Amino acid sequence: MKFNHEIRYAAGADDVYAMLGEQAFREQVCEASGTLAHTVQVTPSGTGMNVVVDRTMPADGIPSFATKFVGDKIQVVQNETWAGPSGANLEVNIPGKPGHFKGKITLAERDGETVETVTGDIKVSIPLVGGKLESLIGDLLASALRTEGKVGARWLGR
């Protein structure tokens, strides 16, 4: 399943990139998302950075057909490899569960604001319910990105 989501920030791309590289920002996003537990690692790498966010979320509100695949909580590991301020490769995995996301993050400054675009493919290899689970993962990813956008707006506005 194809995925595409945009977050708009009232700030320049350099400020948004700097925010995305702040461990404290990433931790605030996890806390605002209602995680049960999380770890964040931000490691500079040349002109870019590597970001790993490992969070465990409650499975509250997940349809019953999906809970037998994920259980009562979901661990999600997000890996971002930033070559520089304009974009990153993104992988999201659910360890021990079928399903993953592979895609890209781009930052583009337009008319005094920065648009963070997340695009990629969600894949769940389970016959009959794979498509439904892909859609569910897409909804969860979009919800997480909306939370990131709200926390980011507050972060940049301080």
Phi, psi and omega per residue, in radians:
M1 nan 2.328 3.088
K2 -1.340 2.508 3.142
F3 -2.299 2.441 3.106
N4 -2.634 2.216 3.132
H5 -2.559 2.458 3.112
E6 -2.082 2.486 2.989
I7 -2.139 2.290 3.126
R8 -1.905 2.278 3.126
Y9 -2.090 2.404 3.090
A10 -1.471 1.107 -3.111
A11 -2.805 2.870 3.106
G12 -1.293 2.795 -3.098
A13 -1.081 -0.634 3.126
D14 -1.103 -0.685 3.117
D15 -1.193 -0.690 3.123
V16 -1.161 -0.765 3.116
Y17 -1.072 -0.751 3.115
A18 -1.077 -0.718 3.115
M19 -1.083 -0.797 -3.124
L20 -1.109 -0.357 3.111
G21 -1.632 0.091 3.133
E22 -1.646 2.094 3.120
Q23 -1.030 -0.694 -3.128
A24 -1.078 -0.669 3.092
F25 -1.100 -0.842 -3.117
R26 -1.060 -0.662 3.111
E27 -1.177 -0.666 3.080
Q28 -1.095 -0.668 3.103
V29 -1.102 -0.773 3.116
C30 -1.048 -0.803 -3.133
E31 -1.108 -0.720 3.126
A32 -1.187 -0.390 3.130
S33 -1.448 -0.119 3.118
G34 1.381 0.580 -3.138
T35 -1.134 2.608 3.009
L36 -1.415 -0.592 3.110
A37 -2.773 2.669 3.093
H38 -2.786 2.697 2.952
T39 -2.347 2.560 -3.127
V40 -2.298 2.325 3.036
Q41 -2.257 2.198 3.031
V42 -2.113 2.083 -3.079
T43 -2.176 2.075 3.057
P44 -1.044 2.529 -3.138
S45 -2.587 1.740 -3.095
G46 1.045 -2.200 3.093
T47 -1.521 -0.008 -3.108
G48 -2.081 -2.614 -3.138
M49 -2.822 2.781 2.993
N50 -2.009 2.316 -3.127
V51 -2.167 2.237 3.057
V52 -2.186 2.119 3.085
V53 -2.078 2.048 3.140
D54 -1.993 1.969 -3.085
R55 -2.271 2.591 3.046
T56 -1.997 2.161 -3.060
M57 -1.993 2.592 3.002
P58 -1.216 2.605 3.140
A59 -1.579 0.367 3.130
D60 -0.991 2.384 3.068
G61 1.424 -0.018 3.112
I62 -1.412 2.357 -3.135
P63 -0.966 2.601 -3.056
S64 -1.032 -0.580 3.134
F65 -1.102 -0.469 -3.098
A66 -1.529 -0.480 -3.071
T67 -1.124 -0.485 3.113
K68 -1.233 -0.311 3.079
F69 -1.600 -0.564 -3.040
V70 -1.893 -0.380 -3.091
G71 1.485 -2.794 -3.067
D72 -1.593 -0.079 3.028
K73 -2.580 2.738 -3.046
I74 -2.236 2.196 3.007
Q75 -1.627 2.273 3.138
V76 -2.211 2.206 3.126
V77 -2.001 2.085 -3.100
Q78 -1.898 2.141 3.108
N79 -2.046 2.131 3.085
E80 -2.056 2.257 3.081
T81 -2.043 1.806 -3.102
W82 -1.641 2.090 3.048
A83 -1.358 -0.447 -3.124
G84 -3.119 -2.977 -3.022
P85 -1.206 -0.179 -3.072
S86 -1.600 -0.309 -3.139
G87 3.132 2.973 -3.074
A88 -2.559 2.731 2.884
N89 -1.514 2.498 -3.085
L90 -2.270 2.304 3.002
E91 -2.262 2.346 3.063
V92 -2.194 2.162 -3.122
N93 -2.165 2.679 3.045
I94 -2.050 1.616 -3.020
P95 -0.915 2.309 3.114
G96 1.351 0.014 -3.121
K97 -2.153 2.660 3.105
P98 -1.312 2.241 3.077
G99 2.340 2.455 3.081
H100 -2.791 2.872 3.080
F101 -2.213 2.334 3.007
K102 -2.283 2.291 -3.120
G103 -2.981 -2.686 -3.057
K104 -2.399 2.678 2.968
I105 -2.082 2.304 3.040
T106 -2.192 2.555 3.019
L107 -2.027 2.229 3.128
A108 -2.391 2.215 3.132
E109 -1.554 2.243 3.126
R110 -2.493 2.211 3.046
D111 0.864 0.793 3.065
G112 1.391 0.072 3.060
E113 -2.251 2.883 3.126
T114 -2.034 2.315 3.085
V115 -1.834 2.103 3.017
E116 -1.701 2.068 -3.115
T117 -1.982 2.242 3.084
V118 -1.976 2.095 3.129
T119 -2.294 2.688 3.083
G120 2.878 -2.855 -3.091
D121 -2.160 2.346 3.042
I122 -1.821 2.298 -3.112
K123 -2.342 2.222 3.014
V124 -2.238 2.085 -3.067
S125 -1.697 1.157 3.058
I126 -2.252 2.125 3.129
P127 -1.011 2.577 3.072
L128 1.268 -0.792 -3.079
V129 -1.902 -0.019 -3.107
G130 -0.968 -0.782 3.138
G131 -1.087 -0.723 3.105
K132 -1.128 -0.721 3.122
L133 -1.180 -0.644 3.070
E134 -1.066 -0.749 3.115
S135 -1.108 -0.714 3.109
L136 -1.107 -0.779 3.101
I137 -1.074 -0.712 3.090
G138 -1.051 -0.739 3.109
D139 -1.120 -0.741 3.131
L140 -1.148 -0.706 3.116
L141 -1.141 -0.757 3.111
A142 -1.088 -0.703 3.110
S143 -1.099 -0.749 3.114
A144 -1.096 -0.685 3.139
L145 -1.225 -0.619 3.057
R146 -1.099 -0.715 3.088
T147 -1.095 -0.772 3.097
E148 -1.008 -0.723 3.130
G149 -1.107 -0.715 3.124
K150 -1.163 -0.801 3.129
V151 -1.130 -0.701 3.130
G152 -1.096 -0.704 3.122
A153 -1.076 -0.734 3.105
R154 -1.156 -0.770 -3.114
W155 -1.026 -0.833 -3.080
L156 -1.288 -0.407 -3.118
G157 -1.470 -0.098 -3.083
R158 -1.419 nan nan
